Amino acid sequence: MRARRVRGKFGVSIDSLSRARGTAMTQSAEQEPKGVKHIVIVGGGFAGLHCARKVAADPNVRVTLLDKNNYQQFQPLLYQVATALLAPSNIAFNLRVALKSYPNVDIKMTEVVSVDLKSRTVQTSHGERYQGDFLVLAAGAQANFFDTPGAEQYSYPLYSLHDAERLRSRLLAMLESADRDQTLIEKGALNFVIVGAGPTGTETAGAFADLVHGWKKKQGHARIYQDLSFGQAQIFLVDGGHAVLSAFSPSAQAYAAKKLAGRGVQIRLGTRVKEAGSGHVTLSDGTRIPTHTVIWAGGLKASSLSSNLGIQTGHGGRIDVQGDLTVPGLTGVYALGDFANIAGEDGQPLPQLGSVAEQSGKWCARNIQLDIAGKPRVPFQYLDKGIMAMIGRNAAVAEVGKNRHELEGAVAFAAWLGVHAALLTSTHAKIEAFMEWAWAYFGGSLEAVILDRPEELQVDWNDQDEVKAPNN
Ligand SMILES: Cc1cc2nc3c(=O)[nH]c(=O)nc-3n(C[C@H](O)[C@H](O)[C@H](O)COP(=O)(O)OP(=O)(O)OC[C@H]3O[C@@H](n4cnc5c(N)ncnc54)[C@H](O)[C@@H]3O)c2cc1C
């Protein structure tokens, strides 16, 4: 029986026989109307979304954006969802809405499982194939547990909306458990261990400390957990390095450490997590902390797709790209954002930052346009606007611009709020975020938050033995 071909949107030829049989179907660049170029983008995060928007401004391209979620998540604010300062809807944005002004962008919610780089064809977990004149790989990052025994099984990474919601539920589950049975405090119900003192770990530690501080101050009718003694809560920030916020200046590091310590955070530097179990962590100095909430902010590697590319990847499983963001030895293949090692001016890879991802996305779109026009591509130039981290209420550090002009305290706190609100995708989200921040600033807290994942209450309070490394 011969396959019948049908014409879809933009004249795309679809193999209707394959569709009828429910087998894999290929959307191929060869089937485009004359002059129309097909661009396949994997990942609708900072990099993929900005690339799609810019490249789709040209009506002579057709973009297929593939993402395993139907939303873009704003990772810098995940810790605020985990600590119930913001709602998930404040930091995640429907991709279809974000791209609704671009009729030449087609979004498919599906996971890409493998890639044939030579033919620029990707295959999804549902069996479809998409082939483009250009392929843009922007699949982001995932937690790197560095083979720490028990870490993947027992800790709470903080790299996705799902992670943040799960952690929030675990936090609430610990409060409910300790309120119900105070002997569980001895078993670590109110011990929170944060692994990694980079921006994510530091911001999370500060937010947990502010929460505990807020609860401690509440008395009488304002107390919502009648039987909980928040004085017994302990927050640990553990890092193998020798400074909090190692990417910042020594004075910003000292400021952050002082502010965290002042909020009761116990900082353990020069100390690694050796092993995590069902009810404890063991540190490299031999300390064993009873806990059921280990938050993993200890490192990143490229998302799992990077191991199915059939090429040698670089540091962190990321693709080492050329100056123009293309993948060496291939035609029309780009890698961006957290999925790529992009060299900065000094030849060292740029950090995994939203600004690097966003700028690389836009630059890639520009180079694709140059490719289409038959002109030479332009090497990527990163505009360094600086770095900032929130420590907690009225406390933040910022190093502005390439020359790193330093700000601390309330000024940096206000700058942090302004910059992060401005980066949110919609006006609605910006207004809502400001309202929530104002509410929290003037004393509101997670009182109204519901525990909607009861599975987080299922805790093994009788701690198991140490988890052994695989080859021990
Ligand atoms: C907790 C946290 C805090 C941060 N704070 C800051 C900060 O304050 N400032 C800053 O500049 N940066 C910050 N960052 C870094 C910043 O968020 C990232 O650098 C940025 O999100 C990278 O963008 P990206 O587009 O490369 O990846 P992402 O934004 O992660 O997007 C990747 C997309 O790919 C999709 N995807 C992955 N695999 C597949 C697949 N196989 N198939 C289909 N889709 C797939 C994902 O669903 C996701 O939508 C933070 C990161 C984290 C985790």
The ligand as an SDF file (V2000), in Angstrom:
LIG
                    3D

 53 58  0  0  0  0  0  0  0  0999 V2000
   17.9710   27.1770   41.2940 C   0  0  0  0  0  0  0  0  0  0  0  0
   18.6230   28.0110   40.2290 C   0  0  0  0  0  0  0  0  0  0  0  0
   18.8470   29.3670   40.4370 C   0  0  0  0  0  0  0  0  0  0  0  0
   19.4250   30.1390   39.4340 C   0  0  0  0  0  0  0  0  0  0  0  0
   19.6150   31.4780   39.6560 N   0  0  0  0  0  0  0  0  0  0  0  0
   20.1150   32.2480   38.6650 C   0  0  0  0  0  0  0  0  0  0  0  0
   20.2600   33.6500   38.8360 C   0  0  0  0  0  0  0  0  0  0  0  0
   19.9560   34.2020   39.8950 O   0  0  0  0  0  0  0  0  0  0  0  0
   20.7180   34.3750   37.7750 N   0  0  0  0  0  0  0  0  0  0  0  0
   21.0470   33.7950   36.5900 C   0  0  0  0  0  0  0  0  0  0  0  0
   21.4490   34.5020   35.6480 O   0  0  0  0  0  0  0  0  0  0  0  0
   20.9270   32.4800   36.4030 N   0  0  0  0  0  0  0  0  0  0  0  0
   20.4750   31.6840   37.4030 C   0  0  0  0  0  0  0  0  0  0  0  0
   20.3430   30.3480   37.2240 N   0  0  0  0  0  0  0  0  0  0  0  0
   20.7940   29.7590   35.9520 C   0  0  0  0  0  0  0  0  0  0  0  0
   19.7780   29.9200   34.8530 C   0  0  0  0  0  0  0  0  0  0  0  0
   18.4840   29.6530   35.3100 O   0  0  0  0  0  0  0  0  0  0  0  0
   20.1710   28.9880   33.7210 C   0  0  0  0  0  0  0  0  0  0  0  0
   21.4730   29.3190   33.3060 O   0  0  0  0  0  0  0  0  0  0  0  0
   19.2270   29.0980   32.5430 C   0  0  0  0  0  0  0  0  0  0  0  0
   17.9350   28.6670   32.9050 O   0  0  0  0  0  0  0  0  0  0  0  0
   19.7290   28.2520   31.3830 C   0  0  0  0  0  0  0  0  0  0  0  0
   18.8380   28.3790   30.3220 O   0  0  0  0  0  0  0  0  0  0  0  0
   18.7220   27.2280   29.2410 P   0  0  0  0  0  0  0  0  0  0  0  0
   17.7250   27.6900   28.2500 O   0  0  0  0  0  0  0  0  0  0  0  0
   20.0580   26.8350   28.7870 O   0  0  0  0  0  0  0  0  0  0  0  0
   18.1530   25.9820   30.0610 O   0  0  0  0  0  0  0  0  0  0  0  0
   16.7560   25.8480   30.8080 P   0  0  0  0  0  0  0  0  0  0  0  0
   16.2260   27.1510   31.2110 O   0  0  0  0  0  0  0  0  0  0  0  0
   16.9940   24.8160   31.8560 O   0  0  0  0  0  0  0  0  0  0  0  0
   15.8030   25.2480   29.6850 O   0  0  0  0  0  0  0  0  0  0  0  0
   15.9970   23.9630   29.1700 C   0  0  0  0  0  0  0  0  0  0  0  0
   14.6800   23.4680   28.6220 C   0  0  0  0  0  0  0  0  0  0  0  0
   14.8950   22.2460   27.9440 O   0  0  0  0  0  0  0  0  0  0  0  0
   13.8480   21.3430   28.2310 C   0  0  0  0  0  0  0  0  0  0  0  0
   14.3810   20.0030   28.0280 N   0  0  0  0  0  0  0  0  0  0  0  0
   15.3970   19.4020   28.6740 C   0  0  0  0  0  0  0  0  0  0  0  0
   15.6390   18.1860   28.1700 N   0  0  0  0  0  0  0  0  0  0  0  0
   14.7460   18.0150   27.1700 C   0  0  0  0  0  0  0  0  0  0  0  0
   14.4920   16.9520   26.2610 C   0  0  0  0  0  0  0  0  0  0  0  0
   15.2270   15.8270   26.2710 N   0  0  0  0  0  0  0  0  0  0  0  0
   13.4860   17.0850   25.3860 N   0  0  0  0  0  0  0  0  0  0  0  0
   12.7320   18.2030   25.3590 C   0  0  0  0  0  0  0  0  0  0  0  0
   12.9370   19.2500   26.2010 N   0  0  0  0  0  0  0  0  0  0  0  0
   13.9390   19.1600   27.0830 C   0  0  0  0  0  0  0  0  0  0  0  0
   13.4840   21.6560   29.6700 C   0  0  0  0  0  0  0  0  0  0  0  0
   12.1530   21.2460   29.9570 O   0  0  0  0  0  0  0  0  0  0  0  0
   13.6500   23.1700   29.7080 C   0  0  0  0  0  0  0  0  0  0  0  0
   12.4470   23.8310   29.4050 O   0  0  0  0  0  0  0  0  0  0  0  0
   19.7860   29.5500   38.2130 C   0  0  0  0  0  0  0  0  0  0  0  0
   19.5720   28.1940   38.0060 C   0  0  0  0  0  0  0  0  0  0  0  0
   18.9910   27.4230   39.0000 C   0  0  0  0  0  0  0  0  0  0  0  0
   18.7510   25.9590   38.7730 C   0  0  0  0  0  0  0  0  0  0  0  0
  1  2  1  0
  2  3  1  0
  2 52  2  0
  3  4  2  0
  4  5  1  0
  4 50  1  0
  5  6  2  0
  6  7  1  0
  6 13  1  0
  7  8  2  0
  7  9  1  0
  9 10  1  0
 10 11  2  0
 10 12  1  0
 12 13  2  0
 13 14  1  0
 14 15  1  0
 14 50  1  0
 15 16  1  0
 16 17  1  0
 16 18  1  0
 18 19  1  0
 18 20  1  0
 20 21  1  0
 20 22  1  0
 22 23  1  0
 23 24  1  0
 24 25  2  0
 24 26  1  0
 24 27  1  0
 27 28  1  0
 28 29  2  0
 28 30  1  0
 28 31  1  0
 31 32  1  0
 32 33  1  0
 33 34  1  0
 33 48  1  0
 34 35  1  0
 35 36  1  0
 35 46  1  0
 36 37  1  0
 36 45  1  0
 37 38  2  0
 38 39  1  0
 39 40  1  0
 39 45  2  0
 40 41  1  0
 40 42  2  0
 42 43  1  0
 43 44  2  0
 44 45  1  0
 46 47  1  0
 46 48  1  0
 48 49  1  0
 50 51  2  0
 51 52  1  0
 52 53  1  0
M  END
$$$$
